[in-house]
Amino acid sequence: MRCPTCGADDDRVVDSRPSTDGGSIRRRRECSACGGRFTTFERVELPDLLVRKRNGTSSSFSRAKVLDGMHRSAKDRIPIEDLERASYAVERSLRELGQREVTSEQVGLQVLAELRDLDPVAYVRFASVYKDFQGPEDFEKELHSLRKEAPPKT
């Protein structure tokens, strides 16, 4: 790293610790030339994940868009921290497929899977938009499948 004070590229790491979110490493450095101290962050840079939309166009995967859709469906029913964890889980499961490009359908199915575990109402709200429900019978059909897959209540 180049020192921001003098421009020298000879420094040593004085302290190293994970960031609060665990997504990066914070390193405190000291310049050997001028003695100035500065902080750097190291994080993994993953290749772009592309999403192929139904109309055939592609765009970069956006965890923020996934989180927004989940948040709208949850409407104050699920804590934002849980939704953030779920959006990370969606991205992780899509990356585990090992493909550079996924379909919007795959994204939607992963979101549904996460919401199913968090809250059935948020799940049905998301499903109604994602699956383009046209009438009450679509809701009934989805609720029936949700009840069928849910463990029996004691």
N, CA, C and O atoms as a DFTB+ gen file, in Angstrom:
616 C
 N C O
     1  1       0.835      -1.181       0.000
     2  2       0.000       0.000       0.000
     3  2       0.881       1.246       0.000
     4  3       1.928       1.283       0.648
     5  1       0.458       2.229      -0.711
     6  2       1.156       3.518      -0.684
     7  2       0.653       4.342       0.494
     8  3      -0.546       4.409       0.761
     9  1       1.595       4.964       1.188
    10  2       1.251       5.823       2.313
    11  2       0.521       7.055       1.783
    12  3       1.009       7.703       0.857
    13  1      -0.640       7.391       2.353
    14  2      -1.358       8.576       1.895
    15  2      -0.653       9.889       2.270
    16  3      -0.961      10.942       1.711
    17  1       0.280       9.822       3.203
    18  2       0.998      11.020       3.637
    19  2       2.199      11.324       2.749
    20  3       2.341      12.438       2.247
    21  1       3.079      10.305       2.555
    22  2       4.319      10.570       1.819
    23  2       4.410       9.834       0.486
    24  3       5.290      10.143      -0.318
    25  1       3.533       8.875       0.228
    26  2       3.546       8.155      -1.043
    27  2       4.467       6.949      -1.085
    28  3       4.516       6.254      -2.100
    29  1       5.191       6.684      -0.022
    30  2       6.091       5.522       0.017
    31  2       5.258       4.240       0.041
    32  3       4.134       4.220       0.541
    33  1       5.841       3.165      -0.516
    34  2       5.100       1.899      -0.520
    35  2       5.717       0.870       0.414
    36  3       5.610      -0.334       0.178
    37  1       6.356       1.339       1.463
    38  2       6.968       0.464       2.459
    39  2       6.256       0.691       3.789
    40  3       6.477       1.701       4.457
    41  1       5.396      -0.263       4.170
    42  2       4.674      -0.131       5.435
    43  2       4.589      -1.484       6.102
    44  3       4.924      -2.510       5.509
    45  1       4.142      -1.475       7.327
    46  2       3.928      -2.733       8.050
    47  2       2.566      -2.697       8.720
    48  3       2.059      -1.631       9.069
    49  1       1.982      -3.871       8.894
    50  2       0.683      -3.986       9.542
    51  2       0.893      -3.981      11.052
    52  3       1.628      -4.805      11.595
    53  1       0.227      -3.027      11.725
    54  2       0.337      -2.883      13.170
    55  2      -0.771      -3.659      13.881
    56  3      -0.549      -4.245      14.941
    57  1      -1.955      -3.657      13.292
    58  2      -3.107      -4.319      13.900
    59  2      -4.003      -4.847      12.789
    60  3      -4.138      -4.207      11.746
    61  1      -4.612      -5.996      13.000
    62  2      -5.495      -6.597      12.012
    63  2      -6.667      -7.242      12.743
    64  3      -6.478      -8.014      13.684
    65  1      -7.890      -6.912      12.294
    66  2      -9.076      -7.504      12.923
    67  2     -10.238      -7.512      11.938
    68  3     -10.279      -6.700      11.013
    69  1     -11.188      -8.436      12.137
    70  2     -12.354      -8.462      11.238
    71  2     -13.237      -7.236      11.470
    72  3     -13.310      -6.717      12.583
    73  1     -13.906      -6.780      10.411
    74  2     -14.847      -5.666      10.550
    75  2     -16.078      -6.139      11.307
    76  3     -16.245      -7.337      11.534
    77  1     -16.932      -5.218      11.696
    78  2     -18.102      -5.583      12.494
    79  2     -19.054      -6.510      11.752
    80  3     -19.684      -7.367      12.371
    81  1     -19.170      -6.350      10.424
    82  2     -20.086      -7.211       9.665
    83  2     -19.438      -8.516       9.232
    84  3     -20.118      -9.389       8.693
    85  1     -18.136      -8.667       9.456
    86  2     -17.441      -9.898       9.110
    87  2     -17.128     -10.039       7.634
    88  3     -16.587     -11.063       7.216
    89  1     -17.453      -9.037       6.837
    90  2     -17.240      -9.109       5.400
    91  2     -15.886      -8.607       4.949
    92  3     -15.560      -8.684       3.765
    93  1     -15.090      -8.090       5.879
    94  2     -13.773      -7.572       5.501
    95  2     -12.822      -7.640       6.693
    96  3     -13.230      -7.898       7.826
    97  1     -11.553      -7.404       6.407
    98  2     -10.526      -7.350       7.434
    99  2     -10.020      -5.908       7.507
   100  3      -9.660      -5.319       6.488
   101  1      -9.996      -5.354       8.696
   102  2      -9.486      -3.999       8.910
   103  2      -8.022      -4.111       9.309
   104  3      -7.676      -4.814      10.259
   105  1      -7.171      -3.413       8.575
   106  2      -5.740      -3.445       8.882
   107  2      -5.247      -2.035       9.185
   108  3      -5.453      -1.112       8.397
   109  1      -4.598      -1.881      10.329
   110  2      -3.970      -0.621      10.705
   111  2      -2.510      -0.729      10.296
   112  3      -1.820      -1.668      10.692
   113  1      -2.033       0.234       9.498
   114  2      -0.684       0.183       8.945
   115  2       0.136       1.378       9.390
   116  3      -0.393       2.444       9.709
   117  1       1.458       1.166       9.402
   118  2       2.396       2.244       9.729
   119  2       3.433       2.331       8.622
   120  3       4.043       1.329       8.250
   121  1       3.628       3.535       8.098
   122  2       4.599       3.767       7.031
   123  2       6.005       3.719       7.618
   124  3       6.280       4.363       8.631
   125  1       6.895       2.959       6.985
   126  2       8.281       2.858       7.447
   127  2       9.069       4.118       7.133
   128  3      10.052       4.417       7.810
   129  1       8.649       4.860       6.113
   130  2       9.386       6.062       5.706
   131  2       9.076       7.263       6.610
   132  3       9.994       7.911       7.113
   133  1       7.787       7.562       6.818
   134  2       7.439       8.776       7.566
   135  2       6.816       8.513       8.930
   136  3       6.650       9.440       9.722
   137  1       6.469       7.263       9.212
   138  2       5.862       6.924      10.499
   139  2       4.363       7.170      10.554
   140  3       3.740       6.924      11.586
   141  1       3.770       7.652       9.463
   142  2       2.331       7.907       9.428
   143  2       1.531       6.622       9.523
   144  3       1.963       5.568       9.057
   145  1       0.373       6.724      10.128
   146  2      -0.501       5.551      10.268
   147  2      -1.762       5.744       9.441
   148  3      -2.281       6.853       9.320
   149  1      -2.240       4.651       8.878
   150  2      -3.466       4.680       8.086
   151  2      -4.130       3.317       8.147
   152  3      -3.511       2.323       8.526
   153  1      -5.403       3.290       7.767
   154  2      -6.207       2.065       7.839
   155  2      -6.593       1.623       6.435
   156  3      -6.936       2.445       5.587
   157  1      -6.533       0.315       6.199
   158  2      -7.014      -0.255       4.943
   159  2      -8.016      -1.362       5.282
   160  3      -8.038      -1.891       6.393
   161  1      -8.837      -1.689       4.294
   162  2      -9.804      -2.773       4.441
   163  2      -9.590      -3.764       3.315
   164  3      -9.403      -3.380       2.161
   165  1      -9.618      -5.030       3.656
   166  2      -9.455      -6.097       2.674
   167  2     -10.732      -6.914       2.639
   168  3     -11.226      -7.344       3.681
   169  1     -11.271      -7.133       1.442
   170  2     -12.475      -7.935       1.304
   171  2     -12.377      -8.783       0.043
   172  3     -11.612      -8.471      -0.870
   173  1     -13.138      -9.828       0.004
   174  2     -13.176     -10.706      -1.153
   175  2     -13.996     -10.022      -2.241
   176  3     -15.080      -9.500      -1.980
   177  1     -13.480     -10.031      -3.434
   178  2     -14.224      -9.476      -4.559
   179  2     -14.695     -10.638      -5.424
   180  3     -13.899     -11.339      -6.048
   181  1     -15.997     -10.820      -5.441
   182  2     -16.588     -11.903      -6.215
   183  2     -16.935     -11.409      -7.612
   184  3     -17.237     -10.230      -7.794
   185  1     -16.896     -12.297      -8.597
   186  2     -17.285     -11.871      -9.945
   187  2     -18.765     -11.514      -9.980
   188  3     -19.561     -12.022      -9.190
   189  1     -19.118     -10.630     -10.910
   190  2     -20.520     -10.245     -11.056
   191  2     -21.381     -11.463     -11.330
   192  3     -21.002     -12.358     -12.085
   193  1     -22.539     -11.480     -10.705
   194  2     -23.539     -12.503     -10.957
   195  2     -24.610     -11.835     -11.811
   196  3     -25.204     -10.837     -11.403
   197  1     -24.851     -12.380     -12.978
   198  2     -25.838     -11.792     -13.888
   199  2     -27.182     -12.487     -13.748
   200  3     -27.256     -13.689     -13.495
   201  1     -28.238     -11.710     -13.917
   202  2     -29.601     -12.248     -13.854
   203  2     -30.228     -12.074     -15.225
   204  3     -30.334     -10.958     -15.733
   205  1     -30.650     -13.200     -15.828
   206  2     -31.334     -13.180     -17.119
   207  2     -32.821     -13.006     -16.842
   208  3     -33.455     -13.864     -16.230
   209  1     -33.368     -11.884     -17.300
   210  2     -34.777     -11.583     -17.059
   211  2     -35.664     -12.317     -18.052
   212  3     -35.179     -12.886     -19.031
   213  1     -36.950     -12.302     -17.796
   214  2     -37.898     -13.018     -18.656
   215  2     -37.921     -12.466     -20.079
   216  3     -38.201     -13.202     -21.025
   217  1     -37.626     -11.172     -20.234
   218  2     -37.636     -10.571     -21.573
   219  2     -36.333     -10.811     -22.328
   220  3     -36.179     -10.341     -23.456
   221  1     -35.384     -11.543     -21.717
   222  2     -34.136     -11.895     -22.385
   223  2     -32.960     -11.000     -22.061
   224  3     -31.825     -11.348     -22.389
   225  1     -33.186      -9.860     -21.428
   226  2     -32.076      -8.976     -21.070
   227  2     -31.397      -9.470     -19.804
   228  3     -31.981     -10.219     -19.021
   229  1     -30.158      -9.040     -19.615
   230  2     -29.409      -9.404     -18.416
   231  2     -29.046      -8.151     -17.640
   232  3     -28.848      -7.081     -18.214
   233  1     -28.961      -8.303     -16.320
   234  2     -28.485      -7.216     -15.473
   235  2     -27.721      -7.835     -14.309
   236  3     -27.847      -9.029     -14.039
   237  1     -26.939      -7.025     -13.631
   238  2     -26.179      -7.501     -12.478
   239  2     -27.128      -7.834     -11.336
   240  3     -28.129      -7.151     -11.121
   241  1     -26.796      -8.893     -10.611
   242  2     -27.579      -9.260      -9.436
   243  2     -27.433      -8.154      -8.404
   244  3     -26.335      -7.644      -8.182
   245  1     -28.540      -7.786      -7.778
   246  2     -28.537      -6.755      -6.747
   247  2     -29.198      -7.301      -5.492
   248  3     -30.411      -7.504      -5.449
   249  1     -28.377      -7.536      -4.465
   250  2     -28.929      -7.997      -3.200
   251  2     -29.858      -6.928      -2.618
   252  3     -30.817      -7.256      -1.919
   253  1     -29.579      -5.654      -2.903
   254  2     -30.435      -4.569      -2.416
   255  2     -31.846      -4.685      -2.994
   256  3     -32.824      -4.423      -2.293
   257  1     -31.959      -5.078      -4.277
   258  2     -33.282      -5.262      -4.883
   259  2     -34.012      -6.435      -4.236
   260  3     -35.215      -6.367      -3.987
   261  1     -33.282      -7.499      -3.970
   262  2     -33.876      -8.664      -3.309
   263  2     -34.376      -8.261      -1.925
   264  3     -35.498      -8.588      -1.538
   265  1     -33.526      -7.546      -1.185
   266  2     -33.901      -7.100       0.155
   267  2     -35.119      -6.183       0.104
   268  3     -36.003      -6.286       0.954
   269  1     -35.175      -5.293      -0.873
   270  2     -36.314      -4.385      -1.007
   271  2     -37.610      -5.166      -1.256
   272  3     -38.639      -4.881      -0.643
   273  1     -37.553      -6.138      -2.146
   274  2     -38.733      -6.956      -2.421
   275  2     -39.187      -7.742      -1.206
   276  3     -40.384      -7.864      -0.944
   277  1     -38.225      -8.274      -0.465
   278  2     -38.562      -9.020       0.744
   279  2     -39.144      -8.080       1.801
   280  3     -40.099      -8.424       2.497
   281  1     -38.555      -6.896       1.907
   282  2     -39.013      -5.922       2.899
   283  2     -40.442      -5.475       2.599
   284  3     -41.256      -5.338       3.512
   285  1     -40.744      -5.251       1.331
   286  2     -42.110      -4.860       0.948
   287  2     -43.104      -5.967       1.273
   288  3     -44.215      -5.696       1.727
   289  1     -42.709      -7.201       1.045
   290  2     -43.599      -8.327       1.336
   291  2     -43.795      -8.520       2.834
   292  3     -44.882      -8.881       3.285
   293  1     -42.744      -8.281       3.596
   294  2     -42.807      -8.502       5.039
   295  2     -43.602      -7.412       5.749
   296  3     -44.272      -7.690       6.743
   297  1     -43.541      -6.190       5.263
   298  2     -44.315      -5.053       5.790
   299  2     -44.342      -5.043       7.322
   300  3     -45.406      -5.174       7.928
   301  1     -43.175      -4.887       7.941
   302  2     -43.011      -4.779       9.399
   303  2     -43.331      -6.069      10.159
   304  3     -43.534      -6.035      11.373
   305  1     -43.378      -7.186       9.469
   306  2     -43.640      -8.463      10.135
   307  2     -42.348      -9.173      10.523
   308  3     -42.339      -9.998      11.437
   309  1     -41.258      -8.854       9.831
   310  2     -39.978      -9.531      10.045
   311  2     -38.936      -8.461      10.331
   312  3     -38.880      -7.461       9.615
   313  1     -38.105      -8.643      11.360
   314  2     -37.046      -7.665      11.638
   315  2     -36.093      -7.533      10.439
   316  3     -35.793      -8.520       9.767
   317  1     -35.627      -6.320      10.184
   318  2     -34.761      -6.055       9.033
   319  2     -33.488      -6.905       9.087
   320  3     -32.958      -7.290       8.045
   321  1     -33.000      -7.194      10.279
   322  2     -31.793      -8.014      10.411
   323  2     -32.030      -9.414       9.839
   324  3     -31.154      -9.979       9.185
   325  1     -33.217      -9.968      10.090
   326  2     -33.560     -11.288       9.556
   327  2     -33.682     -11.236       8.030
   328  3     -33.265     -12.162       7.333
   329  1     -34.255     -10.148       7.524
   330  2     -34.377     -10.003       6.076
   331  2     -33.006      -9.845       5.424
   332  3     -32.774     -10.372       4.337
   333  1     -32.104      -9.128       6.074
   334  2     -30.746      -8.981       5.532
   335  2     -30.040     -10.329       5.481
   336  3     -29.382     -10.658       4.494
   337  1     -30.179     -11.112       6.557
   338  2     -29.574     -12.453       6.562
   339  2     -30.170     -13.304       5.449
   340  3     -29.455     -14.051       4.782
   341  1     -31.476     -13.191       5.251
   342  2     -32.147     -13.969       4.204
   343  2     -31.680     -13.532       2.824
   344  3     -31.507     -14.372       1.941
   345  1     -31.473     -12.230       2.618
   346  2     -31.001     -11.767       1.303
   347  2     -29.578     -12.257       1.035
   348  3     -29.239     -12.589      -0.101
   349  1     -28.745     -12.301       2.081
   350  2     -27.403     -12.886       1.928
   351  2     -27.514     -14.371       1.578
   352  3     -26.758     -14.878       0.750
   353  1     -28.460     -15.061       2.214
   354  2     -28.650     -16.489       1.944
   355  2     -29.102     -16.712       0.503
   356  3     -28.686     -17.680      -0.133
   357  1     -29.950     -15.825      -0.016
   358  2     -30.387     -15.925      -1.415
   359  2     -29.178     -15.802      -2.330
   360  3     -28.990     -16.616      -3.234
   361  1     -28.351     -14.770      -2.089
   362  2     -27.171     -14.580      -2.942
   363  2     -26.211     -15.767      -2.831
   364  3     -25.682     -16.237      -3.838
   365  1     -25.990     -16.246      -1.612
   366  2     -25.078     -17.365      -1.402
   367  2     -25.565     -18.614      -2.143
   368  3     -24.775     -19.302      -2.788
   369  1     -26.868     -18.903      -2.049
   370  2     -27.386     -20.101      -2.714
   371  2     -27.314     -19.969      -4.231
   372  3     -27.094     -20.963      -4.924
   373  1     -27.496     -18.758      -4.761
   374  2     -27.372     -18.559      -6.207
   375  2     -25.922     -18.724      -6.653
   376  3     -25.659     -19.302      -7.707
   377  1     -24.982     -18.221      -5.856
   378  2     -23.559     -18.359      -6.199
   379  2     -23.102     -19.811      -6.102
   380  3     -22.212     -20.237      -6.837
   381  1     -23.711     -20.567      -5.195
   382  2     -23.356     -21.977      -5.034
   383  2     -23.757     -22.809      -6.244
   384  3     -23.275     -23.928      -6.417
   385  1     -24.638     -22.267      -7.084
   386  2     -25.002     -22.974      -8.311
   387  2     -23.807     -23.067      -9.253
   388  3     -23.772     -23.922     -10.138
   389  1     -22.832     -22.189      -9.060
   390  2     -21.618     -22.229      -9.865
   391  2     -21.763     -21.656     -11.266
   392  3     -20.936     -21.917     -12.140
   393  1     -22.806     -20.884     -11.476
   394  2     -23.040     -20.291     -12.792
   395  2     -22.773     -18.795     -12.727
   396  3     -22.982     -18.150     -11.699
   397  1     -22.306     -18.261     -13.848
   398  2     -22.090     -16.811     -13.920
   399  2     -23.413     -16.085     -14.138
   400  3     -23.548     -14.913     -13.787
   401  1     -24.391     -16.786     -14.720
   402  2     -25.695     -16.181     -14.999
   403  2     -26.804     -17.078     -14.472
   404  3     -26.786     -18.290     -14.686
   405  1     -27.768     -16.479     -13.783
   406  2     -28.937     -17.196     -13.286
   407  2     -30.181     -16.534     -13.865
   408  3     -30.121     -15.410     -14.364
   409  1     -31.285     -17.224     -13.797
   410  2     -32.533     -16.649     -14.312
   411  2     -33.265     -15.917     -13.187
   412  3     -33.044     -16.184     -12.006
   413  1     -34.129     -15.003     -13.572
   414  2     -34.930     -14.289     -12.574
   415  2     -35.849     -15.276     -11.842
   416  3     -36.220     -15.055     -10.689
   417  1     -36.205     -16.350     -12.521
   418  2     -37.021     -17.384     -11.878
   419  2     -36.262     -18.041     -10.729
   420  3     -36.831     -18.281      -9.664
   421  1     -34.975     -18.334     -10.942
   422  2     -34.160     -18.920      -9.879
   423  2     -34.065     -17.968      -8.689
   424  3     -34.126     -18.402      -7.538
   425  1     -33.916     -16.683      -8.961
   426  2     -33.848     -15.691      -7.887
   427  2     -35.166     -15.692      -7.112
   428  3     -35.165     -15.751      -5.882
   429  1     -36.274     -15.627      -7.820
   430  2     -37.585     -15.604      -7.182
   431  2     -37.855     -16.832      -6.336
   432  3     -38.415     -16.730      -5.245
   433  1     -37.458     -17.992      -6.838
   434  2     -37.667     -19.231      -6.081
   435  2     -36.843     -19.252      -4.798
   436  3     -37.303     -19.743      -3.767
   437  1     -35.626     -18.719      -4.864
   438  2     -34.791     -18.652      -3.658
   439  2     -35.391     -17.686      -2.635
   440  3     -35.383     -17.961      -1.435
   441  1     -35.911     -16.558      -3.116
   442  2     -36.564     -15.600      -2.215
   443  2     -37.780     -16.257      -1.557
   444  3     -37.984     -16.124      -0.351
   445  1     -38.577     -16.959      -2.348
   446  2     -39.743     -17.654      -1.791
   447  2     -39.334     -18.670      -0.729
   448  3     -39.987     -18.789       0.308
   449  1     -38.259     -19.396      -0.990
   450  2     -37.795     -20.396      -0.029
   451  2     -37.393     -19.742       1.296
   452  3     -37.690     -20.268       2.368
   453  1     -36.720     -18.600       1.213
   454  2     -36.315     -17.899       2.439
   455  2     -37.521     -17.337       3.179
   456  3     -37.608     -17.444       4.402
   457  1     -38.453     -16.737       2.441
   458  2     -39.635     -16.153       3.086
   459  2     -40.535     -17.222       3.691
   460  3     -41.183     -16.991       4.711
   461  1     -40.573     -18.388       3.062
   462  2     -41.393     -19.490       3.586
   463  2     -40.948     -19.841       5.006
   464  3     -41.774     -20.129       5.872
   465  1     -39.630     -19.814       5.235
   466  2     -39.112     -20.150       6.560
   467  2     -39.303     -19.013       7.566
   468  3     -39.357     -19.259       8.771
   469  1     -39.403     -17.779       7.087
   470  2     -39.496     -16.630       7.988
   471  2     -40.926     -16.284       8.392
   472  3     -41.210     -16.085       9.573
   473  1     -41.829     -16.212       7.407
   474  2     -43.187     -15.756       7.702
   475  2     -44.128     -16.146       6.569
   476  3     -43.889     -15.765       5.423
   477  1     -45.187     -16.894       6.855
   478  2     -46.089     -17.333       5.781
   479  2     -46.838     -16.182       5.096
   480  3     -47.127     -16.261       3.902
   481  1     -47.151     -15.125       5.834
   482  2     -47.868     -13.998       5.221
   483  2     -46.962     -13.281       4.225
   484  3     -47.392     -12.948       3.121
   485  1     -45.712     -13.044       4.612
   486  2     -44.754     -12.412       3.692
   487  2     -44.539     -13.300       2.473
   488  3     -44.409     -12.808       1.352
   489  1     -44.502     -14.604       2.698
   490  2     -44.349     -15.550       1.596
   491  2     -45.488     -15.406       0.587
   492  3     -45.246     -15.318      -0.617
   493  1     -46.735     -15.381       1.080
   494  2     -47.893     -15.296       0.187
   495  2     -47.934     -13.943      -0.514
   496  3     -48.298     -13.865      -1.687
   497  1     -47.563     -12.876       0.195
   498  2     -47.528     -11.555      -0.441
   499  2     -46.530     -11.539      -1.599
   500  3     -46.837     -11.052      -2.687
   501  1     -45.333     -12.076      -1.353
   502  2     -44.326     -12.106      -2.408
   503  2     -44.775     -13.002      -3.552
   504  3     -44.629     -12.649      -4.722
   505  1     -45.319     -14.155      -3.212
   506  2     -45.770     -15.106      -4.235
   507  2     -46.864     -14.501      -5.104
   508  3     -46.914     -14.776      -6.303
   509  1     -47.741     -13.683      -4.527
   510  2     -48.836     -13.106      -5.300
   511  2     -48.318     -12.188      -6.400
   512  3     -48.908     -12.115      -7.478
   513  1     -47.230     -11.493      -6.136
   514  2     -46.639     -10.623      -7.160
   515  2     -45.754     -11.436      -8.092
   516  3     -45.849     -11.320      -9.314
   517  1     -44.884     -12.267      -7.498
   518  2     -43.929     -13.041      -8.287
   519  2     -44.624     -13.999      -9.253
   520  3     -44.229     -14.124     -10.412
   521  1     -45.662     -14.670      -8.761
   522  2     -46.370     -15.649      -9.588
   523  2     -47.551     -15.043     -10.330
   524  3     -48.288     -15.757     -11.009
   525  1     -47.737     -13.739     -10.209
   526  2     -48.759     -12.998     -10.949
   527  2     -50.156     -13.584     -10.730
   528  3     -50.832     -13.990     -11.676
   529  1     -50.572     -13.617      -9.454
   530  2     -51.899     -14.123      -9.136
   531  2     -52.953     -13.291      -9.851
   532  3     -52.857     -12.065      -9.903
   533  1     -53.962     -13.964     -10.404
   534  2     -55.024     -13.291     -11.147
   535  2     -56.361     -13.278     -10.408
   536  3     -57.256     -12.511     -10.760
   537  1     -56.498     -14.120      -9.393
   538  2     -57.765     -14.166      -8.682
   539  2     -57.629     -14.899      -7.359
   540  3     -56.556     -15.401      -7.024
   541  1     -58.720     -14.958      -6.609
   542  2     -58.687     -15.607      -5.289
   543  2     -58.305     -17.085      -5.358
   544  3     -57.729     -17.625      -4.414
   545  1     -58.625     -17.733      -6.467
   546  2     -58.284     -19.160      -6.581
   547  2     -56.767     -19.371      -6.587
   548  3     -56.283     -20.411      -6.138
   549  1     -56.023     -18.395      -7.089
   550  2     -54.559     -18.502      -7.055
   551  2     -54.049     -18.446      -5.617
   552  3     -53.125     -19.172      -5.251
   553  1     -54.659     -17.578      -4.804
   554  2     -54.287     -17.504      -3.392
   555  2     -54.628     -18.813      -2.683
   556  3     -53.826     -19.334      -1.908
   557  1     -55.816     -19.336      -2.952
   558  2     -56.239     -20.582      -2.323
   559  2     -55.288     -21.720      -2.668
   560  3     -54.916     -22.516      -1.805
   561  1     -54.901     -21.788      -3.932
   562  2     -53.994     -22.846      -4.380
   563  2     -52.638     -22.732      -3.676
   564  3     -52.072     -23.737      -3.247
   565  1     -52.124     -21.510      -3.562
   566  2     -50.827     -21.300      -2.907
   567  2     -50.915     -21.593      -1.417
   568  3     -50.007     -22.203      -0.854
   569  1     -51.989     -21.169      -0.777
   570  2     -52.169     -21.449       0.652
   571  2     -52.286     -22.945       0.902
   572  3     -51.764     -23.464       1.888
   573  1     -52.975     -23.632      -0.002
   574  2     -53.112     -25.083       0.131
   575  2     -51.737     -25.752       0.062
   576  3     -51.430     -26.626       0.873
   577  1     -50.913     -25.345      -0.902
   578  2     -49.579     -25.951      -1.013
   579  2     -48.702     -25.560       0.173
   580  3     -47.863     -26.351       0.604
   581  1     -48.883     -24.352       0.706
   582  2     -48.109     -23.921       1.870
   583  2     -48.485     -24.753       3.094
   584  3     -47.614     -25.168       3.859
   585  1     -49.766     -24.992       3.275
   586  2     -50.219     -25.804       4.417
   587  2     -49.752     -27.243       4.283
   588  3     -49.386     -27.885       5.268
   589  1     -49.769     -27.746       3.049
   590  2     -49.385     -29.131       2.792
   591  2     -47.892     -29.347       3.109
   592  3     -47.506     -30.397       3.621
   593  1     -47.063     -28.339       2.798
   594  2     -45.627     -28.465       3.025
   595  2     -45.223     -28.119       4.442
   596  3     -44.127     -28.474       4.876
   597  1     -46.096     -27.428       5.176
   598  2     -45.777     -27.046       6.553
   599  2     -45.890     -28.284       7.444
   600  3     -46.712     -29.165       7.187
   601  1     -45.070     -28.349       8.483
   602  2     -45.186     -29.486       9.396
   603  2     -46.521     -29.438      10.137
   604  3     -47.031     -28.353      10.416
   605  1     -47.088     -30.589      10.456
   606  2     -48.381     -30.602      11.134
   607  2     -48.284     -29.949      12.519
   608  3     -47.295     -30.102      13.235
   609  1     -49.344     -29.221      12.865
   610  2     -49.383     -28.566      14.179
   611  2     -49.866     -29.563      15.212
   612  3     -50.738     -30.393      14.955
   613  1     -49.265     -29.453      16.397
   614  2     -49.646     -30.386      17.466
   615  2     -50.713     -29.790      18.345
   616  3     -51.157     -30.430      19.298
